[in-house]
Amino acid sequence: MMTRRTLNRTLVAGAAAGLLSGTASAQDLPRARNVVLVHGLFADGSCWSEVIPRLQAAGLNVTSVQNPLTSFEEAVASARRVLARQEGPTVLVGHSFSGMIVTEAGVDPKVSALVYVAARAPDAGEDYTALAKTYPTPPASAGIVFDGDEGRLSEAAFLKDFAGDLPAEKARVLFAVQQPFHKALLAGKTTQAAWRSKPSFYAVSTEDRTINPDLERFMAKRMNARTVELKASHLSLLSQPQAIADLILEAAGESGHP
């Protein structure tokens, strides 16, 4: 007899794109009226600009956190301040590095579900850097340059390895608003893992050159997340915003989204 674990493994291995198996489903979730979005490295809050209007059109109250990118503690605090202003169930969404913020801040009782978009999803106290080193190093890592304690992606790495499936002119605009991160931010570790107790959703970017796609698959499978695989760069939230919006709507318990 095929066990549930074997079935999940088979689905993950066999699907190049589309919806995969997971424990979370819209029928099991409280209907959320709020969505809080958190951006990661090499970006600012405007990186959600294509997703936000789609969520607003569905009647959701949406807030994009301006992550300070200074230290992990300050980044988590910025998300918690926004969560404190929400009334009722809230879906917490993180892209890239901010998956760590979602993992830490997502234990807030207001948070009804978590959505990870090509994002880090460490366990409590886990060394994410050590975990990432068990997979081939993604090309974008070589493009990080430092000016003292501040790091950013070079333009060449940004265009090819971060935003590779976006039109060049759009990627250059995003590069122009890239916010530097402090080295101290990378030293932070989660103290709790919200995905162990909250319904979780994950969007894997199969063409990702910033986080290894197989690492994304591992983290999604470990949390038994409802998972979609998108043929997209690290910036699926901009190259495939409808797919990301649909996953968030599902996490919000919206009917009409499988």
Buried (B, 14 or more C-beta within 10 A) or exposed (E): EEEEEEEBBEBBEEBEEEBBBBEBEBEEBEEBBBBBBBBBBBBBBBBBEBBBEBBEEBEBBBBBBBBBBBBBEBBBEBBBEBBEEBEEBBBBBBBBBBBBBBBBBBBBEBBBBBBBBBBBBBBEEBEBEEBBEEBEEBBBBEBBEEEEEBBBBBBEBBBBBBBBBBEEEEBBEBBEEBBBBBEBBBEBBBEBBBBBEBBBBBBBBBBBBBBBBBBBBBBBBBBBBBBBBBEBBBBBBBBBBEBBBBBBBBBBBBEEBE
